[in-house]
Every structure is written in C-alpha cells, then in structure tokens.
C-alpha cells in the first residue's frame, strides 16, 4: 500500500489547527453518543478509508452500514467516553472507553443483557477539514472474552 499524501488546508485554504481537529473529533463522538449517524458521517471525507483491527479496509458507505446495522443494534445503549486525546499536525489520536449492554447476538454469542466495557484507540488523519483515514485499534479478543464470560455467568 502506498502512503497517503496529506493536505493541511481546508476547502477555504485556511490551515486547520490541532485544536480545531480535536474539536471535530469531539463532534464525532457527540454524534455517536446521540446516534446521529448523518452528523457522524458528515465529518468523514467521501473517499475516507477505515482500517479495522483485522486489517480490513472499508469505505464510508460500508462503515456507515456496519455501525448502524451491526454494532449499534447489539449495544443500543452504548456510550463512548473520551479518556485522552492527543493532536499533532493533521493527526488526532483518541483513547476512549465504550460501555454498553449486549442485547443481541454478536459473533455467534447470544445476548447476555449485561454491560461490557472496553478501551479503544482511534487514529484520525485529516485532510481539508475531514477525516481522510481512520485506524481502529481495539483488542477484539478482550471484547469477545468479556461477552463470553457474561454468557457463562448467565447460564
């Protein structure tokens, strides 16, 4: 994969500051917590690339579908809390915690109706005031083990 070239200017030709990039990420998290997927997606460029922990790269449309139909229905009360955010140049790194109730089957595990909580790290790269690249880092084994432990405790 060849490196992506980044531009530090908005469409108006004004360079975004690290603080402005952080504010955009805060808006993304606020939109997620209100389940406003349109607002969430409005901060992503049309040709954004999202890289999941598995290495799979998806486009904006696929990402939207996965969030709205495969993740949020499983954890309908899910809330994301920003724990730490670091901005440098056009990159914002966010360490955050997700908390939600497992209410539907997830990776073959029936609903446990119990809360889970796990940390994630997202790395956002910006171009022209929009997210151009999003790298998702989450310990999927930790998430699945937590759900499995809840399932065993429920039986």
C-alpha positions in Angstrom: 0.0 0.0 0.0 1.4 3.4 -0.9 1.5 6.2 1.6 -1.4 8.7 1.5 -0.5 12.3 0.9 -2.0 14.7 3.4 -3.0 18.3 2.9 -3.3 20.6 5.9 -5.7 23.0 4.4 -9.5 23.3 4.4 -11.5 24.0 1.3 -11.2 27.7 2.2 -7.4 27.4 2.1 -7.1 28.0 5.8 -4.9 25.6 7.7 -6.7 23.7 10.5 -5.1 23.9 13.9 -4.5 20.9 16.1 -7.2 22.3 18.4 -9.7 22.5 15.5 -9.0 18.9 14.6 -9.7 17.8 18.2 -13.0 19.7 18.1 -14.0 17.8 15.0 -13.2 14.5 16.8 -15.3 15.6 19.8 -18.2 16.3 17.5 -17.8 12.8 16.0 -18.1 11.3 19.5 -21.0 13.5 20.4 -22.8 12.4 17.2 -22.1 8.8 18.0 -23.5 9.1 21.5 -26.7 10.7 20.2 -27.0 8.0 17.4 -26.8 10.7 14.8 -25.1 8.8 12.0 -25.6 11.5 9.4 -23.8 14.1 11.6 -21.1 11.4 12.3 -20.6 10.7 8.6 -20.5 14.4 7.7 -17.1 14.7 9.3 -15.7 11.9 7.0 -14.4 12.7 3.5 -16.2 10.9 0.7 -13.1 8.8 0.0 -12.2 8.1 3.6 -10.5 4.8 4.4 -11.3 3.0 7.6 -9.0 0.3 8.7 -10.5 -2.2 11.2 -8.3 -4.2 13.7 -8.4 -7.2 11.4 -6.6 -5.1 8.7 -9.8 -5.0 6.6 -10.2 -1.6 4.9 -13.7 -0.3 4.3 -15.2 2.8 2.6 -17.6 5.3 4.1 -20.7 3.5 3.0 -19.6 0.2 4.4 -18.5 1.8 7.6 -21.9 3.5 8.0 -23.7 0.3 7.4 -21.6 -1.7 9.8 -22.1 0.9 12.6 -25.8 1.3 12.1 -26.8 -2.3 11.4 -24.2 -4.5 13.0 -22.8 -2.7 16.0 -25.3 -0.2 17.5 -28.3 -2.7 17.5 -26.1 -5.1 19.6 -25.3 -2.3 22.1 -28.2 0.1 21.8 -27.3 2.0 25.0 -23.6 2.1 24.0 -21.8 5.2 25.1 -18.3 6.3 24.2 -16.2 8.3 26.7 -13.1 10.1 25.6 -10.3 9.4 28.1 -7.4 11.1 26.3 -6.9 12.9 23.1 -3.6 13.9 21.5 -3.3 16.0 18.4 -0.2 16.6 16.3 -0.4 18.2 12.9 -3.2 16.6 10.9 -3.5 13.6 13.2 -5.6 13.1 16.3 -5.2 10.0 18.5 -8.1 9.2 20.9 -8.1 6.7 23.7 -11.6 6.1 24.7 -13.9 3.7 26.6 -17.0 2.1 25.2 -19.7 0.9 27.6 -22.9 -0.8 26.5 -25.4 -3.6 27.1 -25.0 -6.7 24.9 -28.7 -7.1 23.8 -28.4 -9.2 20.5 -26.3 -11.9 19.1 -22.7 -10.8 18.5 -20.2 -13.0 16.7 -22.4 -16.1 17.4 -22.8 -15.3 21.1 -26.4 -14.9 22.2 -27.4 -11.7 24.0 -26.4 -11.7 27.7 -28.2 -8.4 28.5 -25.2 -7.5 30.6 -22.9 -4.5 30.4 -19.5 -4.7 28.9 -16.8 -2.0 28.9 -13.6 -1.9 26.9 -11.0 0.6 25.7 -10.3 1.5 22.1 -7.9 3.7 20.3 -8.8 5.6 17.1 -6.3 7.4 15.0 -7.8 10.1 12.7 -5.9 11.7 9.9 -7.4 14.9 8.4 -7.4 16.5 5.0 -9.3 19.6 4.1 -11.2 19.6 7.4 -12.5 16.0 7.1 -11.3 12.6 8.3 -9.4 11.0 5.4 -8.1 7.9 7.2 -9.3 6.3 10.4 -7.4 3.4 12.0 -9.4 1.5 14.6 -7.4 -0.3 17.4 -9.4 -2.5 19.8 -8.5 -5.7 21.4 -11.2 -7.8 19.9 -10.3 -10.9 22.0 -10.8 -8.8 25.1 -14.3 -7.8 23.9 -15.3 -11.4 23.0 -13.9 -12.8 26.3 -15.9 -10.3 28.3 -19.1 -11.2 26.4 -18.3 -14.9 26.7 -17.7 -14.6 30.5 -21.1 -12.8 30.8 -22.7 -15.6 28.7 -21.3 -18.3 31.0 -22.3 -16.3 34.1 -25.8 -16.1 32.7 -26.2 -19.8 32.1 
